[in-house]
Amino acid sequence: MDALRTELVELGRYAKLHFEREERVALEVGYNDVNRLHDSHDRLKLALRLRYAELAGTLDDAKVEGFVSFLRTWLIDHVIKEDMQLKPWIQGAERRRGRPANEPLRYMVRPL
């Protein structure tokens, strides 16, 4: 249980840094829905804190399944559906900088 809590704290730290970086990129590329993206991130951070609180105490199958479901939803609904909306904006910014369309997107791989 302590290892799980430690990993959840680390996930929270990573999420915070990731969301901040993603919002900076969104602003840099002129993404037109940065406020919605920020609100979505705030909801995910709150949900993560709530899930962490739910996992306090005794772990049971229902708590673990609830957390797995949350992670699955995060992956599908946020990363695949929402984050992918940034892709054309990032590609447009890369093209404006003279970067060929077939090269990897620098915005997604550059260090913080």
C-alpha positions as CSV (number, residue, x, y, z in Angstrom):
1,M,0.0,0.0,0.0
2,D,2.8,2.4,0.8
3,A,4.4,1.7,-2.6
4,L,1.0,2.5,-4.3
5,R,0.7,5.8,-2.4
6,T,4.3,6.7,-3.3
7,E,3.5,6.0,-7.0
8,L,0.3,8.1,-6.8
9,V,2.2,11.0,-5.3
10,E,4.7,10.7,-8.1
11,L,1.9,10.5,-10.7
12,G,0.4,13.7,-9.3
13,R,3.8,15.5,-9.5
14,Y,4.3,14.3,-13.1
15,A,0.7,15.3,-14.1
16,K,1.3,18.8,-12.7
17,L,4.5,19.3,-14.7
18,H,3.0,17.7,-17.8
19,F,-0.1,19.9,-17.6
20,E,1.9,23.0,-17.1
21,R,4.1,22.1,-20.1
22,E,1.2,21.2,-22.3
23,E,-0.5,24.5,-21.5
24,R,2.7,26.4,-22.4
25,V,2.9,24.6,-25.7
26,A,-0.8,25.3,-26.4
27,L,-0.2,29.0,-25.8
28,E,3.0,29.0,-27.9
29,V,1.3,27.5,-30.9
30,G,-1.8,29.7,-30.6
31,Y,-4.2,27.0,-29.6
32,N,-7.7,28.6,-29.5
33,D,-9.0,26.6,-26.5
34,V,-6.4,27.0,-23.9
35,N,-8.9,27.9,-21.2
36,R,-10.9,24.6,-21.7
37,L,-7.6,22.7,-21.7
38,H,-6.6,24.3,-18.4
39,D,-10.0,23.5,-16.9
40,S,-9.7,19.9,-18.0
41,H,-6.4,19.7,-16.3
42,D,-7.8,21.2,-13.1
43,R,-10.6,18.5,-13.2
44,L,-8.0,15.8,-13.7
45,K,-5.8,17.0,-10.8
46,L,-8.9,17.1,-8.5
47,A,-10.0,13.7,-9.6
48,L,-6.5,12.3,-8.9
49,R,-6.5,13.8,-5.4
50,L,-9.9,12.3,-4.7
51,R,-8.8,8.9,-6.0
52,Y,-5.7,9.1,-3.7
53,A,-8.0,9.8,-0.8
54,E,-10.2,6.9,-1.7
55,L,-7.3,4.6,-1.6
56,A,-6.4,5.5,1.9
57,G,-6.9,2.7,4.4
58,T,-7.7,-0.8,3.4
59,L,-7.4,-1.6,-0.2
60,D,-10.1,-3.8,-1.8
61,D,-10.9,-4.9,-5.3
62,A,-13.5,-2.2,-5.8
63,K,-11.1,0.6,-4.9
64,V,-8.4,-0.7,-7.2
65,E,-10.8,-1.2,-10.0
66,G,-12.1,2.3,-9.5
67,F,-8.6,3.7,-9.8
68,V,-7.8,1.6,-12.9
69,S,-11.1,2.8,-14.4
70,F,-10.0,6.4,-13.7
71,L,-6.6,5.9,-15.3
72,R,-8.3,4.3,-18.4
73,T,-10.7,7.2,-18.7
74,W,-7.8,9.7,-18.3
75,L,-5.9,8.0,-21.0
76,I,-8.8,7.7,-23.5
77,D,-10.8,10.8,-22.8
78,H,-8.0,13.2,-22.0
79,V,-4.9,12.1,-23.8
80,I,-6.4,10.6,-26.9
81,K,-9.4,12.8,-27.4
82,E,-8.3,16.2,-25.9
83,D,-4.6,16.3,-26.2
84,M,-4.7,15.1,-29.8
85,Q,-6.6,18.3,-30.7
86,L,-3.3,20.1,-30.2
87,K,-1.6,18.1,-32.9
88,P,-2.7,20.2,-35.9
89,W,-1.8,23.4,-34.0
90,I,1.7,22.0,-33.2
91,Q,2.2,20.8,-36.8
92,G,1.2,24.3,-38.1
93,A,3.7,25.9,-35.8
94,E,6.4,23.5,-36.8
95,R,5.7,24.2,-40.5
96,R,5.8,27.9,-39.9
97,R,9.3,27.4,-38.5
98,G,10.3,25.5,-41.7
99,R,10.3,22.1,-40.2
100,P,9.2,19.3,-42.6
101,A,5.9,17.6,-41.8
102,N,7.5,14.1,-41.5
103,E,9.9,15.0,-38.8
104,P,9.0,14.4,-35.1
105,L,7.2,17.2,-33.3
106,R,9.7,19.1,-31.2
107,Y,7.1,20.5,-29.0
108,M,6.3,17.0,-27.7
109,V,9.8,15.9,-27.0
110,R,11.8,18.9,-25.9
111,P,13.0,18.9,-22.2
112,L,11.2,21.1,-19.7
